[in-house]
Amino acid sequence: MRAAVFHEVGTPLAIEEVAKPELRPGDVMIKIEYCGICGSDLHATQAGDLVVPDGMILGHEFTGEIVEIGAEAGDQWQLGQQVTAVPVNACDDCGRQCKYNRGIHCANNLITGFGAPGAYAEYIRVDSGNVLALPDGLGLREGAAAEPLAVGHHVIDKANMRPGTNVLIIGAGPIGLSCAAFARHCGARHVVVSEISESRRTRAEQMGATATLDPGACEVAEAYAALAGGPPDLVIECVGVPGMLGMCLDLVKFQGKVMVCGVCTQAETFVPLAALAKEACLQWALGYEKRDFEVVLDLLAEGRIDPQPMITHVIGFEDLSKRFEDLRTPSDECKILLRPQSDA
């Protein structure tokens, strides 16, 4: 089968013929229809502490159809069934996180596309326990947005956000857009997104933001107060660069909360006294649980969340290597989907 293979930092992904995975007991084989390019994929292929090994096939935001069913996979799966999967391959018996459905925190977890072969490929082998059927009426293209949307759902869930909360989101990439969608869905009064890109600000408004700000053209604290009548109750950091934590703590109101989901791989500094004086809460949110996927899929199928504004392009293998590298430079792109079968 064809796949996009990472070999080393500084070298574009190589489109190669590789062996098709072999099913193990409990697995299903999925023919990939769509797979999103994630910012985490970029982090994992550049110099730093998170580099994936030579030979890794990336990709963890995918949909497809079942083409093979392994022994012990259960009788709920059928050939041709359209599915997605939670990209978490936990040990299931460590007795700490796995038994509480928090597999992403399992010390033995091999995340799909980082520790286990991913979906920048024509086929992927998945443990049937991680597979989720797409509800009737949900297309494969829209279903491929379930993973980033699950991150946004998890952030808002962890924030314990009450209806009427005033929210400020920093960054309008796929995760920022997902947070905006679920903040609005869960009853936030003001959902303001700060983003330098005009096209991304437009997408934020299409996905639930009540207003947007250009941080290059205004003073964010003053502009937000003018819109919402005061500082935000909840600030969500979705950028992941040094300096963001201090800025968010400055922006949040007295006894407010800052949720952090941006992936920052560099040292961060801020003055704790400022947060102490505000009695601010600083909390991180990592990934998702299977329940987040289940809720997202239902809402997508019912049309209560629309992922279309975040999807900017669909490409085949012939364009993947270049478009992947182009994403390392800030642009108006949001979510690019690979369609491995499109240029077969």
C-alpha positions as CSV (number, residue, x, y, z in Angstrom):
1,M,0.0,0.0,0.0
2,R,1.0,3.6,-0.4
3,A,1.8,5.7,2.7
4,A,3.6,8.9,3.7
5,V,6.6,8.0,5.7
6,F,8.7,10.2,8.0
7,H,12.5,9.5,8.0
8,E,14.3,12.4,9.6
9,V,14.0,16.1,10.7
10,G,14.5,18.5,7.7
11,T,13.4,15.9,5.1
12,P,9.9,16.0,3.6
13,L,7.6,13.0,4.1
14,A,8.3,10.3,1.5
15,I,5.4,8.7,-0.4
16,E,6.4,5.0,-0.4
17,E,5.0,1.5,-1.0
18,V,4.9,-0.2,2.4
19,A,3.5,-3.5,3.6
20,K,-0.2,-3.5,4.4
21,P,-0.7,-4.1,8.1
22,E,-1.6,-7.6,9.3
23,L,-4.6,-8.1,11.5
24,R,-4.3,-9.3,15.0
25,P,-7.1,-10.8,17.1
26,G,-9.5,-8.0,18.0
27,D,-8.4,-5.7,15.1
28,V,-10.3,-4.3,12.1
29,M,-8.7,-3.1,8.9
30,I,-9.9,0.3,7.8
31,K,-9.6,1.7,4.2
32,I,-8.8,5.4,4.8
33,E,-11.0,7.9,3.1
34,Y,-9.9,11.1,4.8
35,C,-7.2,12.0,7.3
36,G,-6.6,15.5,8.7
37,I,-3.1,17.1,9.0
38,C,-2.7,18.1,12.7
39,G,-0.4,20.7,14.2
40,S,0.9,17.9,16.5
41,D,2.1,16.1,13.3
42,L,4.3,19.2,12.6
43,H,5.6,19.3,16.1
44,A,6.5,15.6,15.9
45,T,8.6,16.0,12.8
46,Q,10.7,19.0,13.8
47,A,13.7,19.3,16.1
48,G,12.8,18.9,19.7
49,D,11.9,16.3,22.3
50,L,8.8,14.9,20.5
51,V,10.3,13.7,17.3
52,V,8.8,10.4,16.0
53,P,11.1,7.6,14.9
54,D,12.4,6.9,11.4
55,G,9.8,5.0,9.4
56,M,6.7,6.3,11.3
57,I,3.5,6.8,9.4
58,L,1.7,9.9,10.8
59,G,-2.0,10.6,10.9
60,H,-4.6,10.3,13.6
61,E,-7.7,12.2,12.5
62,F,-9.3,9.8,10.1
63,T,-12.4,8.1,8.7
64,G,-12.8,5.2,6.4
65,E,-14.6,1.9,5.9
66,I,-14.0,-1.5,7.4
67,V,-12.6,-3.9,4.8
68,E,-11.4,-6.8,7.1
69,I,-12.5,-8.0,10.5
70,G,-10.1,-9.9,12.7
71,A,-11.0,-12.8,15.1
72,E,-12.3,-11.6,18.4
73,A,-13.2,-8.2,17.1
74,G,-16.8,-8.7,18.1
75,D,-20.0,-9.0,16.1
76,Q,-21.0,-5.3,16.0
77,W,-18.7,-4.6,13.0
78,Q,-19.6,-5.2,9.4
79,L,-17.6,-5.0,6.1
80,G,-18.2,-1.7,4.5
81,Q,-19.2,0.1,7.7
82,Q,-18.1,3.7,7.9
83,V,-16.1,4.5,11.0
84,T,-13.5,6.6,12.8
85,A,-11.4,5.7,15.8
86,V,-10.0,7.1,19.0
87,P,-6.2,7.3,18.3
88,V,-5.3,6.0,21.7
89,N,-3.6,2.6,22.1
90,A,-3.4,2.2,25.9
91,C,-2.4,-1.0,27.8
92,D,-5.9,-1.4,29.4
93,D,-4.5,-3.0,32.5
94,C,-2.0,-0.6,34.1
95,G,-4.6,-0.1,37.0
96,R,-4.1,3.7,37.1
97,Q,-5.5,5.6,34.1
98,C,-6.7,2.9,31.6
99,K,-9.3,1.5,34.0
100,Y,-10.9,4.9,34.3
101,N,-11.2,5.5,30.5
102,R,-8.2,7.9,30.6
103,G,-6.1,5.9,28.2
104,I,-4.4,9.0,26.8
105,H,-2.7,9.4,30.1
106,C,-1.5,5.7,30.2
107,A,2.3,5.5,30.5
108,N,2.2,2.7,28.0
109,N,0.0,4.4,25.5
110,L,1.1,4.4,21.8
111,I,-0.8,7.2,20.1
112,T,-1.8,6.4,16.6
113,G,0.6,8.3,14.2
114,F,3.2,8.8,16.9
115,G,3.9,5.5,18.5
116,A,1.7,3.3,16.3
117,P,1.4,3.5,12.5
118,G,-1.1,6.1,11.4
119,A,-3.5,7.0,8.7
120,Y,-1.4,8.9,6.1
121,A,-1.8,5.6,4.3
122,E,-4.3,3.6,2.3
123,Y,-5.1,1.3,5.2
124,I,-4.7,1.2,8.9
125,R,-5.1,-1.5,11.5
126,V,-7.1,-0.5,14.5
127,D,-8.1,-2.2,17.8
128,S,-11.8,-2.7,17.5
129,G,-12.3,-1.3,21.0
130,N,-11.2,2.1,19.7
131,V,-13.5,2.1,16.7
132,L,-16.6,4.2,16.5
133,A,-19.3,3.9,13.8
134,L,-20.3,7.1,12.0
135,P,-23.9,7.8,12.8
136,D,-26.4,7.7,9.9
137,G,-26.3,10.9,7.9
138,L,-22.7,11.8,8.8
139,G,-20.4,11.9,5.9
140,L,-16.8,10.6,5.9
141,R,-15.4,14.1,5.2
142,E,-17.3,15.7,8.0
143,G,-16.5,12.8,10.3
144,A,-12.8,13.3,9.8
145,A,-13.2,16.5,11.9
146,A,-14.3,14.5,14.9
147,E,-10.8,14.3,16.5
148,P,-10.1,18.0,16.6
149,L,-13.7,18.7,17.7
150,A,-13.3,16.1,20.5
151,V,-10.3,18.1,21.8
152,G,-12.5,21.2,21.9
153,H,-15.3,19.4,23.6
154,H,-12.8,18.0,26.2
155,V,-11.5,21.5,26.9
156,I,-14.9,23.0,27.6
157,D,-15.9,19.9,29.6
158,K,-12.8,20.2,31.8
159,A,-13.4,24.0,32.2
160,N,-16.7,23.3,33.9
161,M,-18.0,26.3,32.0
162,R,-21.4,27.5,33.2
163,P,-24.0,29.0,30.8
164,G,-23.6,32.8,30.6
165,T,-19.8,32.6,30.9
166,N,-17.7,35.2,29.0
167,V,-15.0,33.5,27.1
168,L,-11.9,34.7,25.3
169,I,-10.1,32.2,22.9
170,I,-6.5,32.9,21.8
171,G,-5.9,31.5,18.4
172,A,-8.3,30.3,15.6
173,G,-6.6,27.2,14.4
174,P,-8.7,23.9,14.4
175,I,-8.6,23.6,18.2
176,G,-9.5,27.2,18.8
177,L,-12.4,26.9,16.4
178,S,-13.5,23.7,18.1
179,C,-13.4,25.4,21.5
180,A,-15.4,28.3,20.1
181,A,-18.1,25.9,18.7
182,F,-18.5,24.1,22.0
183,A,-18.3,27.2,24.2
184,R,-21.2,28.6,22.2
185,H,-23.0,25.2,22.2
186,C,-22.7,25.0,26.0
187,G,-24.3,28.4,26.6
188,A,-21.4,31.0,26.8
189,R,-22.7,34.5,26.6
190,H,-19.7,36.0,24.8
191,V,-17.3,33.9,22.8
192,V,-14.6,36.2,21.5
193,V,-11.7,34.9,19.4
194,S,-8.3,36.7,19.1
195,E,-6.6,35.8,15.9
196,I,-4.3,37.7,13.5
197,S,-5.5,36.0,10.3
198,E,-8.6,37.6,8.8
199,S,-9.8,34.4,7.1
200,R,-9.4,32.5,10.4
201,R,-11.4,35.2,12.2
202,T,-14.2,34.7,9.6
203,R,-14.1,30.9,10.2
204,A,-14.3,31.6,14.0
205,E,-17.5,33.6,13.5
206,Q,-18.9,30.8,11.3
207,M,-18.2,28.3,14.0
208,G,-19.7,30.1,17.0
209,A,-17.7,33.1,17.9
210,T,-19.9,36.1,18.9
211,A,-17.0,38.4,17.9
212,T,-13.4,38.4,16.9
213,L,-10.4,40.6,17.5
214,D,-7.2,41.2,15.6
215,P,-4.4,41.4,18.2
216,G,-2.2,43.2,15.7
217,A,-4.6,46.0,15.4
218,C,-6.0,46.5,18.9
219,E,-5.2,46.2,22.6
220,V,-7.0,42.9,23.4
221,A,-8.0,43.6,27.0
222,E,-9.6,46.9,26.1
223,A,-11.3,45.6,23.0
224,Y,-12.7,42.6,24.9
225,A,-14.0,44.7,27.7
226,A,-15.7,47.0,25.2
227,L,-17.5,43.9,23.7
228,A,-18.3,42.0,26.9
229,G,-18.4,44.7,29.6
230,G,-15.4,43.5,31.4
231,P,-12.6,40.9,31.4
232,P,-13.2,37.3,30.4
233,D,-14.3,34.7,33.0
234,L,-12.5,32.0,31.0
235,V,-9.5,32.4,28.7
236,I,-8.5,29.4,26.4
237,E,-5.0,29.3,25.1
238,C,-4.8,27.5,21.8
239,V,-1.5,28.9,20.4
240,G,1.3,27.1,22.3
241,V,4.2,29.6,22.1
242,P,6.2,31.1,25.0
243,G,4.6,34.2,26.6
244,M,1.0,33.0,26.2
245,L,0.5,31.9,29.8
246,G,1.5,35.2,31.3
247,M,-0.6,37.1,28.7
248,C,-3.7,34.9,29.4
249,L,-3.3,35.4,33.2
250,D,-3.1,39.1,32.7
251,L,-6.3,39.0,30.6
252,V,-8.5,36.8,32.8
253,K,-10.7,38.4,35.4
254,F,-10.3,38.1,39.2
255,Q,-10.8,34.4,40.2
256,G,-11.2,33.5,36.6
257,K,-9.8,30.4,34.8
258,V,-7.2,29.9,32.1
259,M,-7.4,26.7,30.1
260,V,-4.3,25.6,28.3
261,C,-4.4,23.3,25.3
262,G,-1.8,24.9,23.0
263,V,1.2,22.6,22.6
264,C,4.3,24.5,23.7
265,T,7.6,22.6,23.4
266,Q,9.8,25.5,24.7
267,A,10.4,26.9,28.2
268,E,7.7,29.2,29.4
269,T,8.0,32.0,32.0
270,F,5.5,34.2,33.8
271,V,5.3,36.0,37.1
272,P,3.2,33.8,39.5
273,L,2.4,36.9,41.7
274,A,0.1,38.2,39.1
275,A,-1.9,35.0,39.1
276,L,-1.8,34.8,42.9
277,A,-3.2,38.3,43.3
278,K,-6.1,37.3,41.1
279,E,-6.6,33.9,42.7
280,A,-6.7,32.7,39.1
281,C,-7.0,29.0,38.1
282,L,-4.5,27.7,35.5
283,Q,-5.5,24.3,34.1
284,W,-4.3,22.1,31.2
285,A,-6.4,19.9,29.0
286,L,-4.9,17.0,27.1
287,G,-6.6,15.2,24.3
288,Y,-9.9,13.5,25.0
289,E,-11.7,10.5,26.2
290,K,-13.9,8.1,24.1
291,R,-17.0,9.8,25.4
292,D,-15.8,13.1,23.8
293,F,-15.8,11.4,20.4
294,E,-19.2,9.9,21.0
295,V,-20.8,13.2,21.9
296,V,-19.1,15.0,18.9
297,L,-20.3,12.3,16.5
298,D,-23.9,12.6,17.7
299,L,-23.8,16.4,17.4
300,L,-22.3,16.3,13.9
301,A,-24.9,13.8,12.7
302,E,-27.7,16.0,14.1
303,G,-26.2,19.1,12.4
304,R,-25.8,20.9,15.8
305,I,-22.0,21.4,15.1
306,D,-20.8,22.3,11.6
307,P,-17.2,21.5,10.9
308,Q,-17.1,22.8,7.3
309,P,-15.6,26.2,8.0
310,M,-12.4,24.6,9.4
311,I,-11.8,22.4,6.4
312,T,-9.9,24.4,3.8
313,H,-8.5,21.8,1.3
314,V,-8.6,18.1,0.4
315,I,-5.5,16.8,-1.2
316,G,-4.0,13.5,-2.5
317,F,-0.6,11.9,-1.9
318,E,0.9,13.9,-4.8
319,D,0.5,17.2,-2.9
320,L,1.0,15.9,0.7
321,S,4.7,16.4,1.2
322,K,4.8,20.0,0.0
323,R,1.6,21.0,1.7
324,F,2.8,19.4,4.9
325,E,6.0,21.5,4.8
326,D,4.1,24.6,3.9
327,L,2.1,24.4,7.1
328,R,5.3,25.0,9.1
329,T,4.9,28.7,8.0
330,P,1.9,30.6,9.4
331,S,-0.8,31.0,6.7
332,D,-4.5,31.2,6.3
333,E,-4.8,27.4,6.0
334,C,-6.8,25.7,8.7
335,K,-7.6,22.0,8.3
336,I,-6.2,20.1,5.3
337,L,-7.5,16.6,4.7
338,L,-5.5,13.9,2.9
339,R,-7.6,11.6,0.7
340,P,-5.2,8.7,0.1
341,Q,-7.5,7.0,-2.5
342,S,-8.0,10.2,-4.6
343,D,-5.0,9.7,-6.9
344,A,-4.7,5.9,-6.8
